[in-house]
Amino acid sequence: MAPPRRNVELKARDPEPERSLERARALGAEDRGELRQRDTYFAAPRGRLKLREQDPGHAELIAYERDDEANARESRYRIAPIADPHALRDALDAALGTTVVVDKRRHLLLWEGVRIHLDRVEGLGDFVELEGVAADGSDLARETDLVARLKAELAIEDDAIEATGYADLLQDSGDDELLRAAAAVMRNAHVPYSHFPVGAALRTPDGAIHAAANVENAAYPQGQCAEASAIGVMVAAGGTEIAEVAVVAERLDICPPCGGCRQRLSEFARPETKVHLGRPGGPRRTYTMAELLPLGFGPEALG
């Protein structure tokens, strides 16, 4: 197998994208115009895997590994051109599961072998990304120096640098959105006996959020957990699959679903589906369904 390609990357939030464009052009960067890109990320067992569809241009499958650090860091990647992105996307989603989709408008410039990306990412805002593309056998010293020079020329502040990629940032913002939805609906919980309000929010693959609270009953077995209530709301709306879950409780920082609700969630979720427990803006933990329900009983057991 041939060794992966490499580059030195730096990504930062950009409060003044027009200024960044003017400075890049003043340096003599070659303006390659704008691209529309849609990156679909899959739950790969190693590294990161995304299908990139872009206009103008062709589709590519990109597998890469990169450390999460708030500075310029090495990225190792492999790219395969794709003739039928729709069929491949469906196949990878069925096999691995989709984790997040990143839509962005990218203004591309080239300077001394460094790719300058001025990105506007849906749901996140404006960023500047520098990629010093390495030649075969490079020790990355030249690429690191060029990226550092561009960082200074474009006036990129240290506190604007992001340690993670767009996919992680979107997932983090999505976690907060789900947790906020769960916290909001928790206030409507009917809990006159336990005084233990809980809210649950489910996101379906189309991005819709379905949230509900726990509902108690004087005949205790007839009560319903927040997760079960949320599943009912989702099904009533036509949802058939859970892409992500959040659970918030008033009296616990981290409130795990009970055993019965873990089974209920697994009916509509996948083993890799993420379950966020915590509070918006506060402590949180994220588990997969497989971690919460190891050796779970599913439809496959029924033959």
Disulfide bonds with the S-S distance in Angstrom:
none
